[in-house]
Amino acid sequence: MMDMDVDIKKAEEKIKYLSSDPETLALYKARERSLHERANMISSAKEEGREEGANEKAIESAINFLRLGINEEIVAKGTGLTIEKVIDLKNR
């Protein structure tokens, strides 16, 4: 609880300082905006990587199922890939 009071006090002092100088406040806001945008970019990149990995795994599974002779429609349903994609994988 005491640490929180110290942190709140520091934040209040920082706000007071920043709001006293328009140029400093503008720089602070620009930095905060930049940090927020960077965090969003990192989050988006991680999500994109997860999606790409899941798609690659689905393709790998589909290829393995097709090699086992499993029907294309069943492979598509089981992997979440389109029937067109499964047929394309089979024809490679």
Secondary structure, DSSP 8 states (H G I E B T S, - for coil): -HHHHHHHHHHHHHHHHHHH-HHHHHHHHHHHHHHHHHHHHHHHHHHHHHHHHHHHHHHHHHHHHHHTT--HHHHHHHH---HHHHHHHHT-
